[in-house]
């Protein structure tokens, strides 16, 4: 399966975007975090996206976190 998420230094300063758009993964994730549904994101913010594009943003973020070592600061 071809990735729907690309990273290109010439597009959005190398930030991950949905293929064929300049829609950054971070922007999609921010909308999801604020409680927006897939349909709300598509209908109100990014009509060029598909539900599969949004799911790919979540999958991409999950894959990035799984490959990172996260160190929490002592409180």
MDTraj code that builds the backbone (N, CA, C; nanometers):
import mdtraj as md
import numpy as np

residues = "UNK UNK UNK UNK UNK UNK UNK UNK UNK UNK UNK UNK UNK UNK UNK UNK UNK UNK UNK UNK UNK UNK UNK UNK UNK UNK UNK UNK UNK UNK UNK UNK UNK UNK UNK UNK UNK UNK UNK UNK UNK UNK UNK UNK UNK UNK UNK UNK UNK UNK UNK UNK UNK UNK UNK UNK UNK UNK UNK UNK UNK UNK UNK UNK UNK UNK UNK UNK UNK UNK UNK UNK UNK UNK UNK".split()
xyz = np.array([
    [0.0850, -0.1191, 0.0000],
    [0.0000, 0.0000, 0.0000],
    [0.0884, 0.1239, 0.0000],
    [0.0622, 0.2159, -0.0897],
    [0.1378, 0.3396, -0.0987],
    [0.0994, 0.4310, 0.0176],
    [0.2003, 0.4907, 0.0781],
    [0.1742, 0.5768, 0.1932],
    [0.0995, 0.7028, 0.1507],
    [0.0014, 0.7388, 0.2287],
    [-0.0715, 0.8630, 0.2045],
    [0.0011, 0.9820, 0.2665],
    [0.0998, 0.9555, 0.3509],
    [0.1739, 1.0609, 0.4194],
    [0.3132, 1.0691, 0.3585],
    [0.3547, 1.1910, 0.3237],
    [0.4884, 1.2097, 0.2681],
    [0.5631, 1.3164, 0.3471],
    [0.6942, 1.3103, 0.3365],
    [0.7813, 1.4134, 0.3925],
    [0.8747, 1.4554, 0.2800],
    [0.8670, 1.5829, 0.2436],
    [0.9483, 1.6370, 0.1352],
    [1.0009, 1.7717, 0.1816],
    [1.1324, 1.7929, 0.1786],
    [1.1873, 1.9191, 0.2279],
    [1.1368, 2.0415, 0.1521],
    [1.0786, 2.0222, 0.0342],
    [1.0281, 2.1341, -0.0454],
    [0.8793, 2.1616, -0.0227],
    [0.8161, 2.0829, 0.0619],
    [0.6731, 2.1017, 0.0909],
    [0.6564, 2.1248, 0.2404],
    [0.5998, 2.2390, 0.2771],
    [0.5710, 2.2728, 0.4178],
    [0.6941, 2.2530, 0.5074],
    [0.8087, 2.2969, 0.4574],
    [0.9337, 2.2926, 0.5352],
    [0.9684, 2.1523, 0.5837],
    [0.9297, 2.0512, 0.5071],
    [0.9645, 1.9141, 0.5427],
    [0.8765, 1.8499, 0.6475],
    [0.7680, 1.9151, 0.6843],
    [0.6745, 1.8552, 0.7802],
    [0.5922, 1.7476, 0.7095],
    [0.5498, 1.6442, 0.7801],
    [0.4663, 1.5404, 0.7177],
    [0.3331, 1.5986, 0.6701],
    [0.2973, 1.5667, 0.5463],
    [0.1722, 1.6139, 0.4876],
    [0.0995, 1.4971, 0.4222],
    [-0.0290, 1.5168, 0.3977],
    [-0.1074, 1.4191, 0.3227],
    [-0.0682, 1.4322, 0.1751],
    [-0.0341, 1.3198, 0.1141],
    [0.0108, 1.3173, -0.0264],
    [-0.0862, 1.3940, -0.1158],
    [-0.0297, 1.4765, -0.2048],
    [-0.1099, 1.5515, -0.3005],
    [-0.1713, 1.6776, -0.2438],
    [-0.1380, 1.7095, -0.1186],
    [-0.1912, 1.8301, -0.0540],
    [-0.0777, 1.8999, 0.0206],
    [-0.1095, 2.0115, 0.0773],
    [-0.0185, 2.0784, 0.1709],
    [-0.0803, 2.0756, 0.3110],
    [-0.1640, 1.9773, 0.3351],
    [-0.2296, 1.9618, 0.4648],
    [-0.1370, 1.8833, 0.5558],
    [-0.0923, 1.9498, 0.6628],
    [0.0034, 1.8875, 0.7532],
    [-0.0654, 1.7902, 0.8482],
    [0.0026, 1.6795, 0.8726],
    [-0.0466, 1.5784, 0.9659],
    [-0.0763, 1.6428, 1.1008],
    [0.0098, 1.7315, 1.1467],
    [-0.0091, 1.7959, 1.2772],
    [-0.1406, 1.8724, 1.2835],
    [-0.1798, 1.9371, 1.1731],
    [-0.3061, 2.0114, 1.1724],
    [-0.4254, 1.9169, 1.1854],
    [-0.4191, 1.8040, 1.1180],
    [-0.5265, 1.7048, 1.1279],
    [-0.5333, 1.6495, 1.2700],
    [-0.4174, 1.6176, 1.3271],
    [-0.4146, 1.5642, 1.4637],
    [-0.4666, 1.6659, 1.5644],
    [-0.4345, 1.7934, 1.5447],
    [-0.4859, 1.8978, 1.6345],
    [-0.6382, 1.9014, 1.6321],
    [-0.6967, 1.8890, 1.5134],
    [-0.8428, 1.8893, 1.5031],
    [-0.9032, 1.7671, 1.5712],
    [-0.8414, 1.6517, 1.5524],
    [-0.8901, 1.5312, 1.6202],
    [-0.8799, 1.5472, 1.7711],
    [-0.7686, 1.6025, 1.8176],
    [-0.7476, 1.6215, 1.9617],
    [-0.8523, 1.7164, 2.0199],
    [-0.8974, 1.8125, 1.9398],
    [-0.9976, 1.9077, 1.9886],
    [-1.1387, 1.8493, 1.9867],
    [-1.1514, 1.7232, 1.9420],
    [-1.2815, 1.6575, 1.9458],
    [-1.3555, 1.6535, 1.8137],
    [-1.2939, 1.7035, 1.7073],
    [-1.3608, 1.7016, 1.5774],
    [-1.3641, 1.5590, 1.5224],
    [-1.4741, 1.5246, 1.4588],
    [-1.4873, 1.3928, 1.3957],
    [-1.4248, 1.3966, 1.2561],
    [-1.4057, 1.2786, 1.1989],
    [-1.3544, 1.2716, 1.0620],
    [-1.4438, 1.3538, 0.9692],
    [-1.5760, 1.3363, 0.9811],
    [-1.6689, 1.4087, 0.8936],
    [-1.6602, 1.5591, 0.9137],
    [-1.6468, 1.6044, 1.0384],
    [-1.6336, 1.7483, 1.0632],
    [-1.5061, 1.8031, 1.0002],
    [-1.3983, 1.7288, 1.0114],
    [-1.2717, 1.7735, 0.9529],
    [-1.2854, 1.7864, 0.8016],
    [-1.3458, 1.6871, 0.7401],
    [-1.3623, 1.6896, 0.5946],
    [-1.4594, 1.7998, 0.5522],
    [-1.5738, 1.8088, 0.6185],
    [-1.6770, 1.9043, 0.5775],
    [-1.6443, 2.0488, 0.6116],
    [-1.5751, 2.0734, 0.7232],
    [-1.5551, 2.2104, 0.7706],
    [-1.4136, 2.2648, 0.7554],
    [-1.3157, 2.1782, 0.7345],
    [-1.1772, 2.2249, 0.7334],
    [-1.1006, 2.1839, 0.6079],
    [-1.1016, 2.0569, 0.5762],
    [-1.0190, 2.0048, 0.4675],
    [-1.1011, 1.9155, 0.3747],
    [-1.1815, 1.9752, 0.2867],
    [-1.2687, 1.8944, 0.2005],
    [-1.1935, 1.8056, 0.1012],
    [-1.0644, 1.8296, 0.0818],
    [-0.9866, 1.7449, -0.0089],
    [-0.9452, 1.6129, 0.0545],
    [-0.9621, 1.6000, 0.1859],
    [-0.9228, 1.4770, 0.2546],
    [-1.0321, 1.3713, 0.2457],
    [-0.9896, 1.2473, 0.2605],
    [-1.0820, 1.1342, 0.2713],
    [-1.0700, 1.0784, 0.4131],
    [-1.1660, 0.9988, 0.4557],
    [-1.1508, 0.9336, 0.5864],
    [-1.0214, 0.8513, 0.5945],
    [-0.9821, 0.7910, 0.4831],
    [-0.8582, 0.7125, 0.4811],
    [-0.7358, 0.8009, 0.5029],
    [-0.7390, 0.9239, 0.4497],
    [-0.6286, 1.0181, 0.4722],
    [-0.6156, 1.0505, 0.6208],
    [-0.7281, 1.0751, 0.6853],
    [-0.7264, 1.1095, 0.8276],
    [-0.6779, 0.9906, 0.9097],
    [-0.7262, 0.8723, 0.8770],
    [-0.6797, 0.7525, 0.9470],
    [-0.5294, 0.7340, 0.9271],
    [-0.4794, 0.7666, 0.8097],
    [-0.3359, 0.7562, 0.7836],
    [-0.2562, 0.8539, 0.8691],
    [-0.3124, 0.9709, 0.8965],
    [-0.2462, 1.0667, 0.9854],
    [-0.2314, 1.0073, 1.1253],
    [-0.3368, 0.9437, 1.1731],
    [-0.3330, 0.8810, 1.3055],
    [-0.2323, 0.7663, 1.3057],
    [-0.2345, 0.6841, 1.2033],
    [-0.1414, 0.5718, 1.1935],
    [0.0027, 0.6222, 1.1897],
    [0.0273, 0.7273, 1.1119],
    [0.1616, 0.7851, 1.1015],
    [0.2094, 0.8331, 1.2380],
    [0.1242, 0.9056, 1.3094],
    [0.1616, 0.9554, 1.4423],
    [0.1888, 0.8400, 1.5374],
    [0.1067, 0.7378, 1.5316],
    [0.1264, 0.6211, 1.6170],
    [0.2603, 0.5543, 1.5877],
    [0.2925, 0.5398, 1.4609],
    [0.4194, 0.4779, 1.4224],
    [0.5375, 0.5615, 1.4707],
    [0.5247, 0.6933, 1.4651],
    [0.6330, 0.7804, 1.5114],
    [0.6544, 0.7658, 1.6620],
    [0.5465, 0.7601, 1.7367],
    [0.5565, 0.7481, 1.8823],
    [0.6148, 0.6124, 1.9202],
    [0.5766, 0.5091, 1.8493],
    [0.6276, 0.3755, 1.8800],
    [0.7780, 0.3654, 1.8580],
    [0.8316, 0.4500, 1.7729],
    [0.9746, 0.4472, 1.7431],
    [1.0548, 0.5484, 1.8239],
    [0.9914, 0.6207, 1.9121],
    [1.0583, 0.7220, 1.9931],
    [1.0771, 0.6728, 2.1351],
    [1.1861, 0.7149, 2.1951],
    [1.2048, 0.6919, 2.3382],
    [1.1545, 0.8170, 2.4084],
    [1.0536, 0.8011, 2.4910],
    [0.9924, 0.9148, 2.5590],
    [1.0410, 0.9176, 2.7023],
    [1.0985, 1.0305, 2.7402],
    [1.1493, 1.0481, 2.8756],
    [1.0655, 1.1562, 2.9424],
    [0.9999, 1.1203, 3.0516],
    [0.9178, 1.2163, 3.1242],
    [1.0025, 1.2842, 3.2307],
    [0.9833, 1.4139, 3.2433],
    [1.0557, 1.4886, 3.3452],
    [1.0002, 1.4538, 3.4826],
    [1.0881, 1.4497, 3.5806],
    [1.0439, 1.4231, 3.7182],
    [0.9601, 1.5401, 3.7663],
    [0.8557, 1.5098, 3.8409],
    [0.7701, 1.6184, 3.8906],
    [0.7898, 1.6401, 4.0377],
])
top = md.Topology()
chain = top.add_chain()
for i, resn in enumerate(residues, 1):
    res = top.add_residue(resn, chain, resSeq=i)
    for name in ("N", "CA", "C"):
        top.add_atom(name, md.element.get_by_symbol(name[0]), res)
traj = md.Trajectory(xyz[None], top)
